[in-house]
Amino acid sequence: MKNIFAIIVLFFAFTNIVSAQETEKKDPYVFAKNELNALLKVVELDHQIEIALNNLLIYKHETLLKYPEQKAELAKTMEGKLKGTLTPEQFSKVKKDKVLFNDLLY
């Protein structure tokens, strides 16, 4: 009886851990925050712009989770939004950092 109980407890513990890891991998809020932090290392932003860009990045990741086939179209939209939100100097700094720029778009 103790063995069966122990097996059941271990099973539920394992499934809970796996479930938590899967949701963490696909959480748009975590992806957006990581990308925003990387962006802030390259350019300095006003707090209002940080909030707007965070919301935009969350939207991007939520959309990519639901509709991965729209990746190219979404990248064009993201580039336009970034170009319109950032100053030309900031945008050129971000565009020079190819890894960051691709992360922000895709």
N, CA, C and O atoms as CSV, one atom per row, in Angstrom:
chain,resi,resn,atom,element,x,y,z
A,1,MET,N,N,0.823,-1.189,0.000
A,1,MET,CA,C,0.000,0.000,0.000
A,1,MET,C,C,0.874,1.262,0.000
A,1,MET,O,O,0.588,2.233,-0.701
A,2,LYS,N,N,1.939,1.224,0.798
A,2,LYS,CA,C,2.831,2.378,0.850
A,2,LYS,C,C,3.502,2.594,-0.501
A,2,LYS,O,O,3.700,3.734,-0.921
A,3,ASN,N,N,3.850,1.517,-1.174
A,3,ASN,CA,C,4.502,1.630,-2.478
A,3,ASN,C,C,3.564,2.251,-3.518
A,3,ASN,O,O,3.981,3.087,-4.321
A,4,ILE,N,N,2.315,1.840,-3.494
A,4,ILE,CA,C,1.340,2.384,-4.436
A,4,ILE,C,C,1.141,3.872,-4.173
A,4,ILE,O,O,1.098,4.669,-5.110
A,5,PHE,N,N,1.021,4.242,-2.921
A,5,PHE,CA,C,0.867,5.650,-2.553
A,5,PHE,C,C,2.091,6.461,-2.986
A,5,PHE,O,O,1.956,7.563,-3.517
A,6,ALA,N,N,3.268,5.917,-2.758
A,6,ALA,CA,C,4.509,6.605,-3.147
A,6,ALA,C,C,4.581,6.776,-4.662
A,6,ALA,O,O,5.014,7.822,-5.147
A,7,ILE,N,N,4.166,5.770,-5.403
A,7,ILE,CA,C,4.182,5.849,-6.866
A,7,ILE,C,C,3.206,6.913,-7.350
A,7,ILE,O,O,3.525,7.678,-8.260
A,8,ILE,N,N,2.036,6.966,-6.757
A,8,ILE,CA,C,1.036,7.963,-7.144
A,8,ILE,C,C,1.549,9.370,-6.846
A,8,ILE,O,O,1.396,10.271,-7.671
A,9,VAL,N,N,2.149,9.565,-5.689
A,9,VAL,CA,C,2.694,10.879,-5.323
A,9,VAL,C,C,3.806,11.283,-6.297
A,9,VAL,O,O,3.838,12.426,-6.754
A,10,LEU,N,N,4.696,10.380,-6.610
A,10,LEU,CA,C,5.777,10.683,-7.548
A,10,LEU,C,C,5.244,10.980,-8.943
A,10,LEU,O,O,5.755,11.861,-9.635
A,11,PHE,N,N,4.220,10.249,-9.352
A,11,PHE,CA,C,3.623,10.484,-10.658
A,11,PHE,C,C,3.055,11.900,-10.750
A,11,PHE,O,O,3.319,12.617,-11.715
A,12,PHE,N,N,2.274,12.299,-9.744
A,12,PHE,CA,C,1.689,13.643,-9.761
A,12,PHE,C,C,2.755,14.725,-9.631
A,12,PHE,O,O,2.628,15.789,-10.238
A,13,ALA,N,N,3.778,14.479,-8.869
A,13,ALA,CA,C,4.867,15.452,-8.749
A,13,ALA,C,C,5.576,15.623,-10.094
A,13,ALA,O,O,5.872,16.744,-10.508
A,14,PHE,N,N,5.843,14.516,-10.765
A,14,PHE,CA,C,6.513,14.571,-12.059
A,14,PHE,C,C,5.657,15.291,-13.096
A,14,PHE,O,O,6.166,16.144,-13.822
A,15,THR,N,N,4.375,14.969,-13.178
A,15,THR,CA,C,3.507,15.613,-14.164
A,15,THR,C,C,3.364,17.103,-13.874
A,15,THR,O,O,3.263,17.909,-14.799
A,16,ASN,N,N,3.355,17.467,-12.615
A,16,ASN,CA,C,3.267,18.883,-12.254
A,16,ASN,C,C,4.514,19.631,-12.695
A,16,ASN,O,O,4.415,20.746,-13.208
A,17,ILE,N,N,5.674,19.042,-12.507
A,17,ILE,CA,C,6.926,19.674,-12.912
A,17,ILE,C,C,6.988,19.819,-14.434
A,17,ILE,O,O,7.362,20.875,-14.943
A,18,VAL,N,N,6.630,18.783,-15.146
A,18,VAL,CA,C,6.648,18.823,-16.613
A,18,VAL,C,C,5.676,19.874,-17.125
A,18,VAL,O,O,5.999,20.622,-18.047
A,19,SER,N,N,4.507,19.935,-16.544
A,19,SER,CA,C,3.511,20.918,-16.950
A,19,SER,C,C,4.015,22.335,-16.710
A,19,SER,O,O,3.826,23.208,-17.556
A,20,ALA,N,N,4.643,22.569,-15.588
A,20,ALA,CA,C,5.169,23.899,-15.276
A,20,ALA,C,C,6.263,24.292,-16.257
A,20,ALA,O,O,6.340,25.451,-16.663
A,21,GLN,N,N,7.102,23.353,-16.641
A,21,GLN,CA,C,8.163,23.655,-17.589
A,21,GLN,C,C,7.601,23.963,-18.968
A,21,GLN,O,O,8.103,24.856,-19.650
A,22,GLU,N,N,6.579,23.250,-19.386
A,22,GLU,CA,C,5.983,23.493,-20.701
A,22,GLU,C,C,5.331,24.866,-20.761
A,22,GLU,O,O,5.488,25.578,-21.754
A,23,THR,N,N,4.610,25.249,-19.727
A,23,THR,CA,C,3.970,26.561,-19.748
A,23,THR,C,C,5.005,27.669,-19.661
A,23,THR,O,O,4.804,28.745,-20.224
A,24,GLU,N,N,6.107,27.425,-18.966
A,24,GLU,CA,C,7.148,28.439,-18.872
A,24,GLU,C,C,7.815,28.649,-20.223
A,24,GLU,O,O,8.174,29.776,-20.562
A,25,LYS,N,N,7.985,27.595,-20.990
A,25,LYS,CA,C,8.631,27.694,-22.296
A,25,LYS,C,C,7.810,28.514,-23.271
A,25,LYS,O,O,8.371,29.181,-24.140
A,26,LYS,N,N,6.499,28.479,-23.145
A,26,LYS,CA,C,5.622,29.114,-24.113
A,26,LYS,C,C,4.961,30.386,-23.576
A,26,LYS,O,O,4.008,30.877,-24.181
A,27,ASP,N,N,5.437,30.917,-22.477
A,27,ASP,CA,C,4.797,32.079,-21.868
A,27,ASP,C,C,5.203,33.355,-22.612
A,27,ASP,O,O,6.370,33.745,-22.564
A,28,PRO,N,N,4.267,34.007,-23.294
A,28,PRO,CA,C,4.592,35.219,-24.048
A,28,PRO,C,C,5.106,36.350,-23.159
A,28,PRO,O,O,5.909,37.170,-23.604
A,29,TYR,N,N,4.652,36.400,-21.914
A,29,TYR,CA,C,5.082,37.456,-21.001
A,29,TYR,C,C,6.569,37.321,-20.669
A,29,TYR,O,O,7.279,38.321,-20.559
A,30,VAL,N,N,7.031,36.092,-20.511
A,30,VAL,CA,C,8.448,35.854,-20.210
A,30,VAL,C,C,9.300,36.208,-21.426
A,30,VAL,O,O,10.332,36.864,-21.291
A,31,PHE,N,N,8.872,35.775,-22.616
A,31,PHE,CA,C,9.606,36.098,-23.837
A,31,PHE,C,C,9.685,37.608,-24.039
A,31,PHE,O,O,10.745,38.144,-24.364
A,32,ALA,N,N,8.558,38.286,-23.846
A,32,ALA,CA,C,8.514,39.731,-24.050
A,32,ALA,C,C,9.434,40.449,-23.064
A,32,ALA,O,O,10.158,41.368,-23.447
A,33,LYS,N,N,9.408,40.041,-21.822
A,33,LYS,CA,C,10.254,40.675,-20.807
A,33,LYS,C,C,11.731,40.464,-21.121
A,33,LYS,O,O,12.533,41.386,-20.968
A,34,ASN,N,N,12.098,39.263,-21.557
A,34,ASN,CA,C,13.490,38.985,-21.912
A,34,ASN,C,C,13.949,39.837,-23.093
A,34,ASN,O,O,15.061,40.365,-23.094
A,35,GLU,N,N,13.084,39.963,-24.097
A,35,GLU,CA,C,13.442,40.773,-25.258
A,35,GLU,C,C,13.529,42.248,-24.903
A,35,GLU,O,O,14.405,42.959,-25.393
A,36,LEU,N,N,12.623,42.704,-24.055
A,36,LEU,CA,C,12.660,44.106,-23.629
A,36,LEU,C,C,13.927,44.392,-22.827
A,36,LEU,O,O,14.545,45.443,-22.994
A,37,ASN,N,N,14.313,43.465,-21.962
A,37,ASN,CA,C,15.554,43.649,-21.200
A,37,ASN,C,C,16.765,43.697,-22.118
A,37,ASN,O,O,17.678,44.491,-21.891
A,38,ALA,N,N,16.789,42.867,-23.142
A,38,ALA,CA,C,17.888,42.897,-24.110
A,38,ALA,C,C,17.901,44.222,-24.868
A,38,ALA,O,O,18.966,44.771,-25.151
A,39,LEU,N,N,16.721,44.729,-25.192
A,39,LEU,CA,C,16.613,46.013,-25.882
A,39,LEU,C,C,17.112,47.151,-24.994
A,39,LEU,O,O,17.787,48.065,-25.467
A,40,LEU,N,N,16.780,47.091,-23.720
A,40,LEU,CA,C,17.195,48.143,-22.793
A,40,LEU,C,C,18.707,48.163,-22.578
A,40,LEU,O,O,19.254,49.189,-22.173
A,41,LYS,N,N,19.378,47.075,-22.838
A,41,LYS,CA,C,20.839,47.057,-22.742
A,41,LYS,C,C,21.477,47.817,-23.900
A,41,LYS,O,O,22.613,48.279,-23.795
A,42,VAL,N,N,20.742,47.944,-25.004
A,42,VAL,CA,C,21.278,48.604,-26.193
A,42,VAL,C,C,20.869,50.078,-26.241
A,42,VAL,O,O,21.684,50.940,-26.569
A,43,VAL,N,N,19.615,50.361,-25.917
A,43,VAL,CA,C,19.120,51.743,-25.965
A,43,VAL,C,C,18.397,52.084,-24.670
A,43,VAL,O,O,17.863,51.212,-23.984
A,44,GLU,N,N,18.394,53.368,-24.355
A,44,GLU,CA,C,17.672,53.842,-23.178
A,44,GLU,C,C,16.292,54.319,-23.628
A,44,GLU,O,O,16.161,55.066,-24.598
A,45,LEU,N,N,15.256,53.866,-22.895
A,45,LEU,CA,C,13.890,54.183,-23.282
A,45,LEU,C,C,13.139,54.871,-22.150
A,45,LEU,O,O,13.424,54.659,-20.972
A,46,ASP,N,N,12.189,55.685,-22.530
A,46,ASP,CA,C,11.268,56.302,-21.587
A,46,ASP,C,C,10.350,55.206,-21.024
A,46,ASP,O,O,10.082,54.212,-21.699
A,47,HIS,N,N,9.876,55.389,-19.802
A,47,HIS,CA,C,9.046,54.372,-19.159
A,47,HIS,C,C,7.775,54.090,-19.964
A,47,HIS,O,O,7.362,52.936,-20.073
A,48,GLN,N,N,7.159,55.113,-20.521
A,48,GLN,CA,C,5.944,54.927,-21.328
A,48,GLN,C,C,6.234,54.065,-22.562
A,48,GLN,O,O,5.438,53.205,-22.940
A,49,ILE,N,N,7.381,54.315,-23.173
A,49,ILE,CA,C,7.750,53.541,-24.360
A,49,ILE,C,C,8.061,52.101,-23.971
A,49,ILE,O,O,7.740,51.176,-24.718
A,50,GLU,N,N,8.684,51.899,-22.809
A,50,GLU,CA,C,8.948,50.540,-22.323
A,50,GLU,C,C,7.650,49.759,-22.191
A,50,GLU,O,O,7.561,48.611,-22.626
A,51,ILE,N,N,6.655,50.379,-21.598
A,51,ILE,CA,C,5.358,49.718,-21.401
A,51,ILE,C,C,4.727,49.389,-22.758
A,51,ILE,O,O,4.222,48.285,-22.963
A,52,ALA,N,N,4.761,50.349,-23.672
A,52,ALA,CA,C,4.169,50.129,-25.000
A,52,ALA,C,C,4.886,49.013,-25.748
A,52,ALA,O,O,4.246,48.166,-26.372
A,53,LEU,N,N,6.217,49.012,-25.685
A,53,LEU,CA,C,6.964,47.965,-26.378
A,53,LEU,C,C,6.765,46.607,-25.729
A,53,LEU,O,O,6.713,45.590,-26.421
A,54,ASN,N,N,6.652,46.582,-24.407
A,54,ASN,CA,C,6.390,45.308,-23.726
A,54,ASN,C,C,5.048,44.743,-24.173
A,54,ASN,O,O,4.937,43.549,-24.455
A,55,ASN,N,N,4.033,45.594,-24.238
A,55,ASN,CA,C,2.716,45.150,-24.703
A,55,ASN,C,C,2.773,44.670,-26.155
A,55,ASN,O,O,2.123,43.691,-26.522
A,56,LEU,N,N,3.552,45.367,-26.967
A,56,LEU,CA,C,3.707,44.970,-28.368
A,56,LEU,C,C,4.401,43.617,-28.486
A,56,LEU,O,O,4.011,42.785,-29.305
A,57,LEU,N,N,5.423,43.397,-27.673
A,57,LEU,CA,C,6.141,42.126,-27.703
A,57,LEU,C,C,5.272,40.976,-27.184
A,57,LEU,O,O,5.347,39.856,-27.691
A,58,ILE,N,N,4.458,41.259,-26.181
A,58,ILE,CA,C,3.521,40.243,-25.693
A,58,ILE,C,C,2.545,39.874,-26.809
A,58,ILE,O,O,2.278,38.696,-27.051
A,59,TYR,N,N,2.022,40.885,-27.479
A,59,TYR,CA,C,1.107,40.641,-28.597
A,59,TYR,C,C,1.776,39.788,-29.670
A,59,TYR,O,O,1.170,38.863,-30.211
A,60,LYS,N,N,3.043,40.112,-29.973
A,60,LYS,CA,C,3.781,39.360,-30.989
A,60,LYS,C,C,3.862,37.883,-30.608
A,60,LYS,O,O,3.569,37.010,-31.425
A,61,HIS,N,N,4.255,37.609,-29.378
A,61,HIS,CA,C,4.424,36.215,-28.970
A,61,HIS,C,C,3.087,35.477,-28.861
A,61,HIS,O,O,3.005,34.293,-29.185
A,62,GLU,N,N,2.053,36.166,-28.410
A,62,GLU,CA,C,0.735,35.524,-28.373
A,62,GLU,C,C,0.263,35.189,-29.778
A,62,GLU,O,O,-0.293,34.116,-30.013
A,63,THR,N,N,0.483,36.101,-30.708
A,63,THR,CA,C,0.078,35.872,-32.090
A,63,THR,C,C,0.872,34.726,-32.714
A,63,THR,O,O,0.316,33.897,-33.433
A,64,LEU,N,N,2.173,34.685,-32.436
A,64,LEU,CA,C,2.993,33.599,-32.992
A,64,LEU,C,C,2.598,32.236,-32.430
A,64,LEU,O,O,2.685,31.224,-33.126
A,65,LEU,N,N,2.168,32.212,-31.181
A,65,LEU,CA,C,1.715,30.936,-30.616
A,65,LEU,C,C,0.432,30.459,-31.286
A,65,LEU,O,O,0.258,29.265,-31.530
A,66,LYS,N,N,-0.461,31.394,-31.580
A,66,LYS,CA,C,-1.738,31.024,-32.189
A,66,LYS,C,C,-1.622,30.801,-33.692
A,66,LYS,O,O,-2.231,29.882,-34.239
A,67,TYR,N,N,-0.833,31.651,-34.360
A,67,TYR,CA,C,-0.748,31.614,-35.818
A,67,TYR,C,C,0.714,31.641,-36.276
A,67,TYR,O,O,1.181,32.674,-36.757
A,68,PRO,N,N,1.437,30.546,-36.138
A,68,PRO,CA,C,2.858,30.552,-36.517
A,68,PRO,C,C,3.097,30.798,-38.015
A,68,PRO,O,O,4.188,31.205,-38.412
A,69,GLU,N,N,2.087,30.552,-38.830
A,69,GLU,CA,C,2.250,30.755,-40.268
A,69,GLU,C,C,2.306,32.240,-40.639
A,69,GLU,O,O,2.687,32.569,-41.762
A,70,GLN,N,N,1.941,33.131,-39.736
A,70,GLN,CA,C,1.958,34.569,-40.008
A,70,GLN,C,C,3.256,35.232,-39.543
A,70,GLN,O,O,3.295,36.444,-39.330
A,71,LYS,N,N,4.293,34.453,-39.388
A,71,LYS,CA,C,5.554,34.946,-38.841
A,71,LYS,C,C,6.152,36.075,-39.692
A,71,LYS,O,O,6.570,37.098,-39.150
A,72,ALA,N,N,6.196,35.899,-41.007
A,72,ALA,CA,C,6.803,36.901,-41.886
A,72,ALA,C,C,6.002,38.204,-41.881
A,72,ALA,O,O,6.572,39.294,-41.832
A,73,GLU,N,N,4.687,38.078,-41.931
A,73,GLU,CA,C,3.829,39.258,-41.915
A,73,GLU,C,C,3.960,40.009,-40.587
A,73,GLU,O,O,4.000,41.239,-40.557
A,74,LEU,N,N,4.023,39.263,-39.514
A,74,LEU,CA,C,4.167,39.863,-38.192
A,74,LEU,C,C,5.523,40.552,-38.051
A,74,LEU,O,O,5.626,41.591,-37.399
A,75,ALA,N,N,6.561,39.981,-38.656
A,75,ALA,CA,C,7.893,40.594,-38.599
A,75,ALA,C,C,7.902,41.956,-39.287
A,75,ALA,O,O,8.526,42.899,-38.800
A,76,LYS,N,N,7.217,42.055,-40.406
A,76,LYS,CA,C,7.118,43.350,-41.099
A,76,LYS,C,C,6.388,44.370,-40.237
A,76,LYS,O,O,6.792,45.530,-40.158
A,77,THR,N,N,5.316,43.935,-39.596
A,77,THR,CA,C,4.556,44.817,-38.717
A,77,THR,C,C,5.412,45.271,-37.542
A,77,THR,O,O,5.412,46.447,-37.179
A,78,MET,N,N,6.143,44.326,-36.952
A,78,MET,CA,C,7.001,44.653,-35.809
A,78,MET,C,C,8.081,45.658,-36.213
A,78,MET,O,O,8.376,46.590,-35.464
A,79,GLU,N,N,8.661,45.469,-37.381
A,79,GLU,CA,C,9.698,46.402,-37.827
A,79,GLU,C,C,9.122,47.810,-37.986
A,79,GLU,O,O,9.751,48.790,-37.589
A,80,GLY,N,N,7.943,47.903,-38.559
A,80,GLY,CA,C,7.299,49.199,-38.714
A,80,GLY,C,C,6.974,49.847,-37.384
A,80,GLY,O,O,7.172,51.049,-37.208
A,81,LYS,N,N,6.474,49.054,-36.445
A,81,LYS,CA,C,6.148,49.588,-35.117
A,81,LYS,C,C,7.413,50.053,-34.396
A,81,LYS,O,O,7.417,51.112,-33.766
A,82,LEU,N,N,8.483,49.265,-34.487
A,82,LEU,CA,C,9.741,49.662,-33.847
A,82,LEU,C,C,10.293,50.936,-34.477
A,82,LEU,O,O,10.770,51.832,-33.781
A,83,LYS,N,N,10.221,51.000,-35.794
A,83,LYS,CA,C,10.730,52.180,-36.501
A,83,LYS,C,C,9.942,53.424,-36.127
A,83,LYS,O,O,10.504,54.514,-36.021
A,84,GLY,N,N,8.645,53.261,-35.928
A,84,GLY,CA,C,7.810,54.399,-35.567
A,84,GLY,C,C,7.925,54.792,-34.099
A,84,GLY,O,O,7.723,55.955,-33.749
A,85,THR,N,N,8.246,53.838,-33.246
A,85,THR,CA,C,8.306,54.097,-31.808
A,85,THR,C,C,9.663,54.644,-31.382
A,85,THR,O,O,9.739,55.585,-30.592
A,86,LEU,N,N,10.731,54.052,-31.906
A,86,LEU,CA,C,12.076,54.458,-31.519
A,86,LEU,C,C,12.527,55.662,-32.342
A,86,LEU,O,O,12.036,55.892,-33.447
A,87,THR,N,N,13.462,56.420,-31.792
A,87,THR,CA,C,14.057,57.509,-32.562
A,87,THR,C,C,14.939,56.890,-33.648
A,87,THR,O,O,15.324,55.726,-33.537
A,88,PRO,N,N,15.261,57.647,-34.692
A,88,PRO,CA,C,16.122,57.088,-35.742
A,88,PRO,C,C,17.471,56.587,-35.210
A,88,PRO,O,O,17.991,55.578,-35.686
A,89,GLU,N,N,18.030,57.287,-34.232
A,89,GLU,CA,C,19.303,56.855,-33.641
A,89,GLU,C,C,19.140,55.527,-32.906
A,89,GLU,O,O,19.958,54.619,-33.050
A,90,GLN,N,N,18.073,55.429,-32.120
A,90,GLN,CA,C,17.817,54.193,-31.375
A,90,GLN,C,C,17.565,53.036,-32.331
A,90,GLN,O,O,18.082,51.935,-32.138
A,91,PHE,N,N,16.772,53.291,-33.359
A,91,PHE,CA,C,16.454,52.228,-34.322
A,91,PHE,C,C,17.709,51.738,-35.032
A,91,PHE,O,O,17.864,50.538,-35.256
A,92,SER,N,N,18.608,52.656,-35.390
A,92,SER,CA,C,19.834,52.231,-36.065
A,92,SER,C,C,20.728,51.415,-35.134
A,92,SER,O,O,21.386,50.475,-35.579
A,93,LYS,N,N,20.760,51.765,-33.842
A,93,LYS,CA,C,21.526,50.971,-32.869
A,93,LYS,C,C,20.964,49.556,-32.764
A,93,LYS,O,O,21.712,48.578,-32.736
A,94,VAL,N,N,19.648,49.463,-32.709
A,94,VAL,CA,C,19.000,48.154,-32.594
A,94,VAL,C,C,19.223,47.345,-33.869
A,94,VAL,O,O,19.490,46.145,-33.812
A,95,LYS,N,N,19.113,48.005,-35.012
A,95,LYS,CA,C,19.263,47.297,-36.287
A,95,LYS,C,C,20.694,46.794,-36.491
A,95,LYS,O,O,20.904,45.782,-37.159
A,96,LYS,N,N,21.672,47.491,-35.924
A,96,LYS,CA,C,23.069,47.049,-36.035
A,96,LYS,C,C,23.308,45.763,-35.250
A,96,LYS,O,O,24.156,44.953,-35.622
A,97,ASP,N,N,22.566,45.580,-34.174
A,97,ASP,CA,C,22.662,44.348,-33.372
A,97,ASP,C,C,21.731,43.315,-34.013
A,97,ASP,O,O,20.553,43.225,-33.668
A,98,LYS,N,N,22.280,42.541,-34.947
A,98,LYS,CA,C,21.472,41.619,-35.761
A,98,LYS,C,C,20.701,40.596,-34.919
A,98,LYS,O,O,19.543,40.295,-35.209
A,99,VAL,N,N,21.346,40.066,-33.882
A,99,VAL,CA,C,20.689,39.045,-33.048
A,99,VAL,C,C,19.488,39.652,-32.339
A,99,VAL,O,O,18.402,39.074,-32.346
A,100,LEU,N,N,19.678,40.807,-31.732
A,100,LEU,CA,C,18.578,41.480,-31.035
A,100,LEU,C,C,17.479,41.856,-32.017
A,100,LEU,O,O,16.298,41.649,-31.738
A,101,PHE,N,N,17.857,42.401,-33.155
A,101,PHE,CA,C,16.864,42.834,-34.139
A,101,PHE,C,C,16.003,41.656,-34.607
A,101,PHE,O,O,14.782,41.773,-34.706
A,102,ASN,N,N,16.646,40.527,-34.892
A,102,ASN,CA,C,15.889,39.340,-35.306
A,102,ASN,C,C,15.005,38.809,-34.170
A,102,ASN,O,O,13.892,38.344,-34.417
A,103,ASP,N,N,15.494,38.877,-32.939
A,103,ASP,CA,C,14.666,38.450,-31.801
A,103,ASP,C,C,13.436,39.336,-31.666
A,103,ASP,O,O,12.345,38.846,-31.376
A,104,LEU,N,N,13.605,40.617,-31.873
A,104,LEU,CA,C,12.473,41.537,-31.756
A,104,LEU,C,C,11.459,41.321,-32.873
A,104,LEU,O,O,10.255,41.468,-32.661
A,105,LEU,N,N,11.943,40.975,-34.052
A,105,LEU,CA,C,11.033,40.775,-35.189
A,105,LEU,C,C,10.368,39.412,-35.173
A,105,LEU,O,O,9.172,39.295,-35.437
A,106,TYR,N,N,11.139,38.388,-34.865
A,106,TYR,CA,C,10.617,37.025,-34.933
A,106,TYR,C,C,10.466,36.491,-33.545
A,106,TYR,O,O,10.037,35.351,-33.366
